[in-house]
Amino acid sequence: MIRNSKRYRFFLGSFLITLLLYVDRVCISSAKDSIAGDLVLTDIQMGWVLSAFALGYALFQVPGGALGDKYGVRKVMTWIMVLWSIFTSLTGAAWNYISMLFFRFTFGAGEAGAFPNISRAAFSWIPTKERGLFQGINFSGSRLGAAFALPLVAYLIDAWGWRNIFYFFGAIGIIFAVIFYWAFRNKPEDHPGLSDAEKEYIVNNRQQAVEKKGGNLSIGTILGSNNVILAMIQYIGSNFIFFFMLTWLFPYIKAKYELGLVATGFYAMMPLLAGALGNWVSGFMVDSIYKTGKWKQSRQIPATIGFVLVVIGILSSLYMDTPLGAVLCLSVAIFGADMTLSPSWSFCMDIGEENSGKVSGMMNMAGNIGAFTTALAFPYLREWTGADEPFFYVAAALGFVAIFCWYFMNPNKKLSDA
């Protein structure tokens, strides 16, 4: 092990990018009532606004990941950050329902390639035995960003108005993009800040010592893999409940328990903090089990435990009479859902190798189709049934399905072997 390893700056940079990614994404949840009031939108229309982001995000996952595989993460990720920041700002300029739908769709499309490109960069930068920890730290940034954004944005809306929030965070994103392009290199071998000893350590301990150029794996080959199909299905179960936390949890508990704006923000941040903890625990488990020589179990065990907690947390929340009780149960569910992220994205790197961007993009596309469904399912199911419970039963059922998916997934079956 190299002391004072500078590659851990890559961990920090990824953490900060995902933190900003989710701050920008979750702003609209805190601003939902203000936006709906100003633009005169119903809950059903707001459901479409929230789902427009998820649809754009889902559709551009694979193209975004494929571009990173082919042209390099440094250039592609910089443009991704610039585009999502521009469309974050444009959200604040929306003047009616149609314009808001368009800006949220393009914002989702702009963000789409971020995680697949981070995954592709990690394939080059991260030793195989550290993948779990990296993914845990990486995704915890998104949860912490969302968690602290909920009460912060609620407070800033009172002070600045909802439109200025989007302008502010869009400007920060442009600054991040400039810093990223200056500091990052596609491969550790090309980074002037790393010592020769550290470069040698990374190369000798990552999955491929000699990197191949990605982008040559066809969509047909990817979708012809049972591994990929199962990864896509289980990720729908994870995203379905998590996206509820980013979109409808805030207005749901605010209305159900008649809470104030800032108080709701503090309640809504609790499941996201639990999610950050779930990422750290899972990342540690993935690496610890992998180091014992059990590659397959290092992915399966944390993910399976996670989905069991998802089911338990979701169903338990339905029996709670107080906002604290309901939020604590949902925190268990999100802790579990986020335990599935490190093994899921590590799994895509395992089987995708130099095409990790495209493979992880395919999985994330499926997951965000689940997120798209979430944003619409909650208001529509409530309107059709007159109750909130059916939505949570669907989420729990998807968790059950995901458990069975993981039983058949195998990280040792590489797509390059097909």
C-alpha positions in Angstrom: 0.0 0.0 0.0 1.3 3.5 -0.9 1.3 5.9 2.0 -0.2 9.3 1.4 -1.9 8.0 -1.7 -3.0 10.8 -4.0 -5.5 8.6 -5.8 -7.8 9.2 -2.8 -8.3 12.7 -4.2 -10.2 10.9 -6.9 -12.5 9.6 -4.2 -13.0 13.1 -2.8 -13.6 14.7 -6.2 -16.2 12.0 -7.1 -17.9 12.6 -3.7 -18.1 16.3 -4.3 -19.5 15.9 -7.8 -22.2 13.5 -6.7 -23.0 15.8 -3.8 -23.6 18.7 -6.2 -25.5 16.5 -8.6 -28.1 15.7 -6.0 -28.3 19.2 -4.5 -29.3 20.3 -8.0 -31.7 17.4 -8.4 -33.5 17.7 -5.1 -34.1 21.4 -5.1 -37.4 21.0 -6.9 -38.8 18.8 -4.1 -38.4 21.6 -1.5 -39.6 24.2 -4.1 -42.6 22.1 -5.2 -45.3 24.1 -3.4 -43.8 27.4 -4.5 -43.5 26.3 -8.1 -47.0 24.9 -8.1 -48.4 28.1 -6.7 -46.6 30.4 -9.1 -47.3 28.3 -12.2 -50.7 27.1 -11.1 -49.9 23.4 -11.3 -51.9 20.4 -9.9 -50.3 17.4 -8.1 -50.7 15.4 -11.3 -48.9 18.1 -13.4 -46.2 18.2 -10.8 -45.9 14.5 -11.0 -45.2 14.9 -14.8 -42.7 17.7 -14.0 -40.8 15.4 -11.6 -41.0 12.4 -14.0 -39.7 14.5 -16.9 -36.3 14.7 -15.3 -36.3 10.9 -14.7 -37.3 10.2 -18.3 -34.5 12.4 -19.8 -32.1 11.0 -17.3 -33.0 7.4 -18.3 -33.0 7.9 -22.0 -29.5 9.4 -22.1 -27.7 7.0 -19.7 -26.3 4.7 -22.4 -25.2 7.4 -24.9 -23.6 9.3 -22.0 -21.7 6.2 -20.8 -20.8 5.1 -24.3 -19.2 8.6 -25.1 -17.1 8.3 -21.9 -15.9 4.8 -23.0 -15.0 6.0 -26.4 -13.7 9.6 -26.0 -12.5 9.6 -22.4 -14.1 10.7 -19.2 -12.3 14.0 -18.9 -13.8 15.7 -21.9 -17.2 14.0 -21.7 -17.7 14.6 -18.0 -16.8 18.2 -18.2 -19.5 18.8 -20.9 -22.0 16.8 -18.8 -21.4 19.1 -15.8 -21.7 22.2 -18.0 -24.9 21.1 -19.6 -26.6 20.0 -16.4 -25.7 23.3 -14.7 -27.1 25.3 -17.6 -30.4 23.5 -17.4 -30.5 23.8 -13.6 -30.4 27.5 -14.1 -33.1 27.4 -16.8 -35.4 25.7 -14.4 -35.6 29.0 -12.6 -36.6 30.7 -15.8 -39.7 28.5 -16.5 -42.9 30.5 -17.1 -45.5 27.8 -17.5 -46.2 24.0 -17.3 -44.8 23.2 -20.8 -41.6 25.1 -20.3 -41.0 23.5 -16.9 -41.5 20.0 -18.4 -39.0 20.9 -21.2 -36.3 22.3 -18.8 -36.6 19.3 -16.4 -36.4 16.8 -19.2 -33.2 18.5 -20.6 -31.8 18.8 -17.1 -32.2 15.0 -16.7 -30.6 14.4 -20.1 -27.7 16.7 -19.1 -27.1 14.8 -15.8 -27.6 11.3 -17.4 -24.0 10.4 -18.2 -22.5 11.5 -14.8 -22.6 8.2 -12.9 -21.7 6.0 -15.9 -18.6 8.2 -16.6 -17.6 8.1 -12.9 -17.9 4.3 -13.1 -15.7 4.2 -16.2 -13.1 6.4 -14.5 -13.1 4.2 -11.5 -12.4 1.2 -13.7 -9.1 2.8 -14.6 -8.3 4.4 -11.3 -9.5 2.1 -8.5 -7.9 -1.2 -7.5 -10.5 -4.0 -7.7 -10.3 -4.6 -3.9 -11.3 -1.0 -3.2 -14.3 -0.8 -5.5 -16.8 -1.3 -2.8 -15.4 1.5 -0.6 -15.2 3.8 -3.6 -18.8 3.2 -4.6 -19.9 3.7 -1.0 -18.2 7.0 -0.7 -19.3 8.1 -4.2 -23.0 7.5 -3.6 -22.9 8.8 0.0 -22.1 12.2 -1.5 -25.4 12.1 -3.5 -27.3 11.2 -0.3 -25.7 13.8 1.8 -26.2 16.4 -0.9 -29.9 15.7 -1.1 -30.2 15.5 2.7 -28.8 18.8 3.5 -30.3 20.5 0.4 -33.9 19.8 1.6 -33.8 22.0 4.7 -31.3 24.4 3.2 -33.3 25.0 0.1 -36.5 25.3 2.1 -34.8 28.1 4.1 -33.4 29.8 1.1 -36.7 29.8 -0.7 -38.1 32.0 2.1 -35.1 34.3 1.8 -34.4 34.4 -2.0 -37.5 33.0 -3.8 -37.5 29.6 -5.7 -36.1 30.9 -9.0 -32.9 32.3 -7.5 -32.1 28.9 -6.0 -31.7 27.4 -9.4 -29.6 30.2 -10.8 -27.3 30.0 -7.8 -26.7 26.2 -8.0 -26.3 26.4 -11.8 -23.4 28.9 -11.4 -21.7 26.6 -8.8 -21.9 23.7 -11.3 -20.0 25.7 -13.9 -17.2 26.3 -11.4 -17.1 22.6 -10.6 -16.8 21.8 -14.4 -13.7 24.0 -14.8 -12.0 22.6 -11.7 -12.7 19.0 -12.9 -11.2 19.6 -16.4 -8.1 21.1 -14.8 -7.5 18.4 -12.1 -8.6 15.1 -13.7 -6.9 12.7 -16.2 -8.5 9.7 -17.9 -5.8 7.3 -16.6 -3.6 7.5 -13.5 -0.6 6.8 -15.9 -1.2 10.2 -17.4 -1.6 12.2 -14.2 1.5 14.3 -13.3 0.6 14.5 -9.6 1.0 10.8 -9.0 4.3 9.2 -8.1 5.6 6.3 -10.3 5.2 4.0 -7.3 1.5 4.8 -6.9 0.9 4.5 -10.7 2.5 1.1 -10.6 0.4 0.1 -7.6 -2.9 1.1 -9.3 -2.0 -0.6 -12.6 -1.0 -3.9 -10.9 -4.1 -4.0 -8.8 -6.9 -2.9 -11.1 -8.9 -5.4 -13.2 -6.9 -4.8 -16.4 -3.3 -3.8 -16.1 -3.2 -2.8 -19.8 -6.2 -0.7 -20.7 -8.2 -1.4 -23.8 -10.2 1.3 -25.5 -13.9 0.9 -24.8 -17.0 1.7 -26.8 -16.9 -1.5 -29.0 -19.5 -3.5 -27.2 -22.8 -3.6 -29.0 -26.2 -3.0 -27.4 -27.3 -6.4 -28.6 -24.4 -8.1 -26.8 -25.2 -6.2 -23.6 -28.9 -7.0 -23.7 -28.2 -10.6 -24.6 -26.6 -11.1 -21.2 -28.8 -12.5 -18.4 -26.4 -10.8 -15.9 -27.3 -7.4 -17.4 -31.0 -8.0 -17.6 -31.1 -9.1 -13.9 -29.0 -6.1 -12.9 -31.5 -3.8 -14.7 -34.5 -5.4 -13.0 -33.1 -5.2 -9.5 -32.0 -1.6 -10.0 -35.6 -0.7 -10.8 -36.5 -1.9 -7.3 -33.8 0.2 -5.7 -34.7 3.4 -7.6 -38.4 3.1 -7.3 -38.4 3.7 -3.6 -35.4 6.0 -3.5 -36.8 8.4 -6.1 -39.9 8.8 -3.9 -37.6 10.2 -1.2 -36.2 12.8 -3.7 -39.6 13.9 -5.0 -42.7 13.1 -3.1 -41.6 12.4 0.5 -41.3 16.1 1.3 -44.8 17.1 0.1 -46.2 13.8 1.4 -45.2 14.2 5.0 -45.8 18.0 4.9 -49.4 17.5 4.0 -50.1 14.3 5.9 -48.7 15.6 9.3 -49.4 19.3 8.7 -45.8 20.4 9.1 -44.1 23.7 8.3 -41.7 24.1 5.4 -38.4 24.0 7.4 -39.6 21.3 9.9 -40.6 19.1 6.9 -37.1 19.6 5.5 -35.5 18.2 8.6 -37.7 15.2 8.7 -37.2 14.5 5.0 -33.4 14.6 5.3 -33.4 11.7 7.8 -33.8 8.8 5.2 -31.1 10.4 3.0 -28.7 10.5 5.9 -29.5 6.8 6.5 -28.8 6.2 2.8 -25.4 7.7 3.2 -24.7 5.4 6.1 -26.0 2.5 4.1 -23.5 3.3 1.3 -20.6 3.3 3.7 -21.6 0.0 5.4 -22.2 -1.7 2.1 -18.9 -0.5 0.6 -17.0 -1.8 3.6 -18.9 -5.2 3.3 -18.2 -5.5 -0.4 -14.5 -5.0 0.0 -14.2 -7.1 3.2 -15.9 -10.1 1.6 -14.0 -9.7 -1.7 -10.7 -9.8 0.2 -11.6 -13.3 1.5 -11.7 -14.5 -2.1 -15.5 -14.7 -2.4 -16.0 -12.3 -5.4 -19.6 -13.4 -6.1 -20.7 -13.3 -2.5 -19.1 -9.8 -2.0 -21.8 -8.5 -4.4 -24.7 -10.7 -3.5 -24.7 -10.6 0.3 -24.8 -6.8 0.8 -27.4 -6.3 -1.9 -29.6 -9.1 -0.6 -29.5 -7.7 3.0 -30.3 -4.3 1.6 -33.4 -5.4 -0.3 -34.7 -7.3 2.8 -34.4 -4.1 4.8 -36.2 -2.2 2.0 -39.2 -4.5 2.3 -39.2 -4.4 6.1 -38.9 -0.6 6.2 -41.5 0.2 3.6 -44.2 -2.1 5.1 -43.5 -1.0 8.7 -43.9 2.7 7.8 -47.6 2.0 7.0 -48.3 1.3 10.6 -46.8 4.5 12.1 -49.0 7.3 13.4 -46.4 10.0 13.8 -44.1 11.7 11.3 -41.0 10.6 13.3 -42.1 6.9 13.3 -42.9 6.9 9.6 -39.7 8.6 8.7 -37.6 6.3 10.8 -39.1 3.2 9.1 -38.5 4.8 5.7 -34.9 5.5 6.8 -34.5 1.8 7.3 -35.8 1.2 3.8 -33.4 3.8 2.3 -30.5 2.5 4.3 -31.3 -0.9 2.7 -31.8 0.5 -0.8 -28.5 2.3 -0.7 -26.7 -0.9 0.5 -27.5 -2.2 -3.0 -25.7 0.6 -4.8 -22.0 -0.4 -4.2 -22.5 -4.0 -5.2 -24.7 -3.0 -8.2 -22.1 -0.6 -9.7 -19.2 -2.7 -8.8 -21.0 -5.6 -10.6 -21.2 -3.5 -13.8 -17.5 -2.8 -13.6 -16.8 -6.5 -13.0 -18.7 -7.7 -16.1 -18.3 -4.6 -18.3 -14.6 -3.9 -17.9 -13.4 -1.3 -20.4 -17.1 -0.9 -21.4 -18.2 -0.1 -17.8 -19.7 3.2 -18.9 -22.1 1.7 -21.4 -23.0 -1.3 -19.1 -23.6 0.8 -16.0 -25.5 3.3 -18.2 -27.8 0.4 -19.3 -28.5 -0.6 -15.6 -29.0 3.0 -14.6 -31.3 3.6 -17.5 -33.6 0.8 -16.3 -33.4 2.1 -12.7 -34.5 5.6 -13.8 -37.4 4.2 -15.8 -38.4 3.0 -12.4 -37.8 6.5 -11.1 -39.9 7.9 -13.9 -42.7 5.5 -12.9 -42.4 6.5 -9.2 -43.0 10.2 -9.9 -46.2 9.4 -11.7 -47.3 6.3 -9.7 -47.6 8.1 -6.4 -50.1 10.8 -7.4 -52.0 8.6 -9.8 -52.4 5.7 -7.4 -53.6 8.1 -4.7 -56.1 9.6 -7.1 -57.4 6.2 -8.3 -57.5 4.5 -4.9 -58.0 7.4 -2.5 -55.1 6.1 -0.4 -51.3 6.2 -0.2 -50.8 2.6 0.8 -51.0 1.0 -2.7 -47.8 2.8 -3.8 -45.8 1.4 -0.9 -47.1 -2.1 -1.5 -45.8 -1.9 -5.1 -42.4 -0.7 -3.8 -42.2 -3.6 -1.4 -43.1 -6.1 -4.2 -40.3 -4.7 -6.3 -37.9 -5.3 -3.4 -39.0 -9.0 -3.3 -38.3 -9.4 -7.0 -34.8 -7.8 -6.6 -33.8 -10.3 -4.0 -34.4 -13.2 -6.4 -32.5 -11.3 -9.2 -29.4 -11.2 -7.0 -29.5 -14.9 -6.4 -28.8 -15.5 -10.1 -26.3 -12.7 -10.8 -22.6 -13.7 -11.3 -19.8 -11.1 -11.5 -17.4 -13.7 -12.9 -19.3 -13.9 -16.2 -17.7 -11.1 -18.2 -19.4 -9.6 -21.3 -16.1 -9.9 -23.1 -16.5 -13.7 -22.9 -19.7 -13.6 -24.8 
